[in-house]
Amino acid sequence: MNRREIVTLLGGACLSAAVLPSRAADGYPARPVKVVVPFTAGGGTDVVARALASGLSEGFGRTFIVENRPGASTVIGSEYVASSPPDGYTLLLASVPHVTNPWLMKALPFDTLKAFAPISLAVQSPFIMVTSPASPVRSLADVLALAKTRRLAFASTGSGTADHLAMELLALDAGISMTHAAYKGTGPALSDVMGGHVDLMFANVVAAAPLVKSGKLRALATSTQQRSPSLPDVPTVAEITGKPFDVSAWAGLLAPAGTDASIVERLGAEVRKALQTKATREALVSNGADPVGSTPAEFRAFIAREMDTWGAIIKKADITTS
């Protein structure tokens, strides 16, 4: 074989390899997959993660483990995933802080749009304004009236989180001021609301609805345009104030940037499949979450839109956290 024939043969081999689809997803996953939740256990994002992990474990026939890494308004958990090997074995269940932190923090240890590979938008859900059943406040109208006579304190799952920003936006629209108490997750925040240590909060319906139904919390209003199917008797903020108000929570799965596209696509397909199974849907819907499911490309576009939307809200309310 002469030199020309060798070059021709090698060139053909390279061309063939270039057009063949990646086979990185073949045999994936070969070991347990970690789903990182950047909040404490027990909150809305954690509930979604555990339902989704169960569905993915069933679909793949491999274990998907939820690991909580709270702190720094989700930055600790997010940075951990961003710096993990891009092999599909460490994933992030991101939520609204993923798109608000770039507007609120002077510097992040990663580029929000470049450090992750979007997999699928999993759920969307409203926030529910809740207070202690022992509170004299029985409606959002009571909150707005009382806030004009004394400074109320509201809890959140962290500075810059969607529930924090939703309350700041409400206060801005209503012309009132409240004191913000930031927690590391929904669980401890709701605990202090139930105990009357803080007046109220906007809580993810996934975490709050069961507590409302059991009488441990009183629901005052929902944050979306439509009432929540989980709490149909609770009015929306817009109904009470007569002003437009539409804020929702969401959660979606991300992988570190550089993860092979075939793994990302397969994960996305399995997320969508899991969200259609009876067990996973019931686990989510019963807690007020609306299963969505999207392609990686659709989720990437969604994240970009959310960054623009929340950026406008943050600038309007002049909110900073660091």
PEMO-V909022 format. One record per backbone hydrogen bond with DSSP energy under -0.5 kcal/mol. NH is the residue of the N-H (numbers start at 1). CO is the residue of the C=O. If there is no record, write none. Layout:
# PEMO-V909022
NH&CO ; NH&CO
This chain:
# PEMO-V909022
6&2 ; 7&3 ; 8&4 ; 9&5 ; 10&6 ; 11&7 ; 12&8 ; 13&9 ; 14&10 ; 15&11 ; 16&12 ; 17&13 ; 18&14 ; 19&15 ; 20&16 ; 26&23 ; 28&25 ; 33&63 ; 34&89 ; 35&65 ; 36&34 ; 36&91 ; 37&67 ; 38&36 ; 38&93 ; 40&184 ; 43&40 ; 47&43 ; 48&44 ; 49&45 ; 50&46 ; 51&47 ; 52&48 ; 53&49 ; 54&50 ; 55&51 ; 56&52 ; 57&53 ; 58&54 ; 59&55 ; 60&56 ; 61&57 ; 65&33 ; 65&63 ; 67&35 ; 69&37 ; 69&67 ; 71&38 ; 74&71 ; 75&72 ; 76&71 ; 77&69 ; 78&74 ; 79&75 ; 80&76 ; 81&77 ; 82&78 ; 83&79 ; 84&81 ; 87&85 ; 91&34 ; 92&254 ; 93&36 ; 94&92 ; 94&252 ; 96&250 ; 98&95 ; 99&96 ; 100&96 ; 101&97 ; 103&100 ; 104&100 ; 105&101 ; 112&110 ; 115&111 ; 117&255 ; 118&116 ; 119&253 ; 120&253 ; 122&120 ; 122&251 ; 123&251 ; 124&290 ; 125&249 ; 127&247 ; 128&203 ; 129&221 ; 130&128 ; 130&201 ; 131&218 ; 132&199 ; 135&132 ; 140&220 ; 143&139 ; 144&140 ; 145&141 ; 146&142 ; 147&143 ; 148&145 ; 149&146 ; 150&146 ; 152&150 ; 154&179 ; 155&200 ; 156&181 ; 161&158 ; 165&161 ; 166&162 ; 167&163 ; 168&164 ; 169&165 ; 170&166 ; 171&167 ; 172&168 ; 173&169 ; 174&170 ; 175&171 ; 176&171 ; 179&152 ; 181&154 ; 182&180 ; 183&156 ; 189&185 ; 190&186 ; 191&187 ; 192&188 ; 193&189 ; 194&190 ; 195&191 ; 196&193 ; 197&192 ; 198&192 ; 199&153 ; 200&153 ; 201&130 ; 202&155 ; 203&128 ; 203&201 ; 205&126 ; 207&204 ; 208&204 ; 209&205 ; 211&208 ; 212&208 ; 213&209 ; 214&210 ; 215&212 ; 216&211 ; 217&211 ; 218&131 ; 220&129 ; 221&129 ; 222&235 ; 223&127 ; 231&228 ; 232&229 ; 234&231 ; 235&233 ; 237&222 ; 240&236 ; 241&237 ; 242&238 ; 247&223 ; 249&125 ; 251&123 ; 252&94 ; 253&120 ; 254&92 ; 255&117 ; 256&90 ; 257&115 ; 259&256 ; 260&86 ; 263&260 ; 264&260 ; 265&261 ; 266&262 ; 267&263 ; 268&264 ; 269&265 ; 270&266 ; 271&267 ; 272&268 ; 273&269 ; 274&270 ; 275&271 ; 276&273 ; 277&273 ; 277&274 ; 281&277 ; 282&278 ; 283&279 ; 284&280 ; 285&281 ; 286&282 ; 287&284 ; 288&285 ; 289&284 ; 290&124 ; 291&289 ; 292&122 ; 293&121 ; 299&295 ; 300&296 ; 301&297 ; 302&298 ; 303&299 ; 304&300 ; 305&301 ; 306&302 ; 307&303 ; 308&304 ; 309&305 ; 310&306 ; 311&307 ; 312&308 ; 313&309 ; 314&310 ; 315&311 ; 316&312 ; 317&313 ; 318&314 ; 319&314 ; 321&104 ; 322&104
